[in-house]
Amino acid sequence: MVEDDLSGAAQRPAVLKQGLSSIVYGVETAETTSGETTEDATLSDAARESDADEGVPAEIAAYCQDLAIEYGLTPREAETLALVALGRSAKYISEELTVSYNTTRTHVRHIYEKLNIHSKQELIDLVLFGSGVM
């Protein structure tokens, strides 16, 4: 049973992880004509306008990126922020980011401290209302 859960996380498409990277780091990876990949270190307008691969609305993705920069979140905390803003559980996040459950809880605790909030609902409200979605 445990192997099935882990294999499911390992089989998630690389595109999903690339989508999280674009949220966190503002990096888009593109393939050149020679087959090499290039990274654009800025979050382009196209990336902000299109939905991320995980189904994160562009406004939420952009606002999570802005919060991460403004409050000095680490890249891993920024990835965690985007997933918590979607209402994901700590267990799901730990599987998605391939870290332990306790590490995920620590990231969430640090996010709460840095943003001066106290619950998942406060974080979701902050992101939804701050991004203009609601």
C-alpha positions as CSV (number, residue, x, y, z in Angstrom):
1,M,0.0,0.0,0.0
2,V,2.7,2.5,1.0
3,E,4.6,1.7,-2.2
4,D,1.5,2.7,-4.3
5,D,1.3,6.1,-2.6
6,L,4.9,6.8,-3.2
7,S,4.8,5.6,-6.8
8,G,1.9,7.9,-7.5
9,A,3.9,10.9,-6.3
10,A,6.9,9.7,-8.4
11,Q,4.8,9.3,-11.5
12,R,3.4,12.8,-11.5
13,P,4.3,14.6,-14.7
14,A,7.4,16.7,-14.8
15,V,5.1,19.4,-16.2
16,L,3.4,19.7,-12.8
17,K,6.7,20.3,-11.1
18,Q,7.7,22.8,-13.8
19,G,4.5,24.7,-13.2
20,L,5.4,25.0,-9.5
21,S,8.8,26.2,-10.4
22,S,7.4,29.0,-12.5
23,I,5.2,30.0,-9.5
24,V,8.1,30.0,-7.1
25,Y,11.1,31.1,-9.0
26,G,9.5,33.0,-11.9
27,V,11.4,30.7,-14.3
28,E,10.1,29.5,-17.6
29,T,11.9,26.7,-19.3
30,A,11.8,26.7,-23.1
31,E,13.4,24.4,-25.6
32,T,15.5,25.9,-28.3
33,T,15.8,24.7,-31.9
34,S,19.0,22.8,-31.0
35,G,17.1,20.9,-28.2
36,E,18.8,22.8,-25.3
37,T,16.7,24.3,-22.6
38,T,16.9,28.0,-21.6
39,E,15.5,29.6,-18.5
40,D,13.9,33.0,-18.5
41,A,14.5,34.4,-14.9
42,T,11.6,36.8,-15.0
43,L,8.0,36.0,-14.7
44,S,6.7,37.0,-18.0
45,D,3.3,38.5,-18.7
46,A,2.3,35.3,-20.6
47,A,3.1,33.2,-17.5
48,R,1.0,35.5,-15.4
49,E,-1.9,35.4,-17.9
50,S,-1.9,31.6,-18.5
51,D,-3.0,29.1,-15.8
52,A,-0.2,27.2,-14.3
53,D,-0.1,23.5,-15.0
54,E,-1.5,22.6,-11.6
55,G,-4.6,24.6,-12.3
56,V,-3.5,27.6,-10.2
57,P,-5.2,30.7,-11.6
58,A,-2.7,33.2,-12.9
59,E,-3.7,35.8,-10.4
60,I,-3.1,33.5,-7.5
61,A,0.2,32.3,-8.8
62,A,1.4,35.8,-9.3
63,Y,0.2,36.9,-5.9
64,C,1.9,34.0,-4.2
65,Q,5.1,34.9,-6.0
66,D,4.7,38.5,-4.8
67,L,4.1,37.4,-1.2
68,A,7.1,35.2,-1.3
69,I,9.3,38.0,-2.4
70,E,7.8,40.6,0.0
71,Y,8.0,38.4,3.1
72,G,11.3,36.8,2.4
73,L,10.1,33.2,2.0
74,T,12.6,30.5,1.0
75,P,11.9,28.8,-2.4
76,R,10.6,25.7,-0.7
77,E,8.3,27.9,1.5
78,A,7.1,29.6,-1.6
79,E,6.2,26.3,-3.2
80,T,4.4,25.3,0.0
81,L,2.6,28.6,0.1
82,A,1.1,28.1,-3.4
83,L,-0.1,24.6,-2.5
84,V,-1.6,25.7,0.9
85,A,-3.3,28.6,-0.9
86,L,-5.0,25.9,-3.1
87,G,-6.3,24.2,0.1
88,R,-3.9,21.3,-0.1
89,S,-3.2,19.2,3.0
90,A,0.2,18.8,4.6
91,K,0.2,15.2,3.6
92,Y,-0.5,16.0,-0.1
93,I,2.2,18.7,-0.1
94,S,4.8,16.4,1.4
95,E,4.1,13.9,-1.3
96,E,4.1,16.5,-4.0
97,L,7.4,18.1,-2.9
98,T,9.0,14.8,-1.9
99,V,9.8,15.9,1.6
100,S,8.7,14.5,5.0
101,Y,5.4,15.4,6.5
102,N,7.2,17.1,9.4
103,T,9.3,19.2,7.0
104,T,6.1,20.3,5.4
105,R,4.6,21.2,8.7
106,T,7.7,23.2,9.5
107,H,7.5,25.1,6.2
108,V,3.8,25.9,6.9
109,R,4.7,27.1,10.4
110,H,7.4,29.4,9.0
111,I,5.0,30.7,6.4
112,Y,2.4,31.5,9.1
113,E,5.1,33.3,11.2
114,K,6.5,35.3,8.3
115,L,3.0,36.4,7.1
116,N,1.8,36.9,10.7
117,I,-1.3,34.6,10.2
118,H,-2.5,31.8,12.4
119,S,-4.5,29.4,10.2
120,K,-4.9,27.9,6.7
121,Q,-8.1,29.8,6.3
122,E,-6.4,33.1,7.0
123,L,-3.8,32.2,4.4
124,I,-6.4,31.3,1.8
125,D,-8.3,34.5,2.5
126,L,-5.1,36.5,2.2
127,V,-4.3,35.0,-1.2
128,L,-7.8,35.1,-2.6
129,F,-8.6,38.6,-1.6
130,G,-5.1,40.0,-2.2
131,S,-5.0,38.5,-5.7
132,G,-8.3,40.0,-6.6
133,V,-9.9,36.6,-7.3
134,M,-12.6,37.4,-4.7
